[in-house]
Amino acid sequence: MSTLATPAANAAQKASGTPRTEHFNVLIVGAGISGVGGAYHLARQCPDKSFVVLESQDGFGGTWRTHKYPGI
């Protein structure tokens, strides 16, 4: 099982009024290239492990999402 936790998902959880506790084997902080790459390899190489990716933005991409680079 894998999950991407974002502020929007957190707001939806709070709106439901029911607290939720989940347990994961691995916590990945950040959904930039390293976090997404880590999640990919973890899912492929350790399918029996559960993990969550925590991200402060509303989507994944890290620096590539939050900064615009001329010519790219």
Residue pairs with C-beta under 8 A, 6 or more apart in sequence:
1 24
1 50
1 51
2 39
2 43
2 50
2 51
2 52
2 53
3 22
3 24
3 51
3 52
3 53
4 31
4 52
4 53
4 55
4 60
5 52
5 53
5 54
5 55
6 55
6 57
6 58
6 59
7 56
7 57
7 58
8 58
13 20
22 52
23 50
24 50
24 51
24 52
25 49
25 50
25 51
26 42
26 49
26 50
26 51
26 52
27 51
27 52
27 54
28 35
28 38
28 39
28 42
28 51
28 52
28 53
28 54
29 35
29 54
30 53
30 54
30 55
30 62
31 53
31 54
31 55
31 57
31 59
31 60
31 61
31 62
32 60
32 61
32 62
32 63
32 64
33 62
33 64
34 62
35 53
35 55
35 60
35 62
36 53
36 60
39 51
39 53
42 49
42 51
43 51
53 60
57 65
57 66
59 65
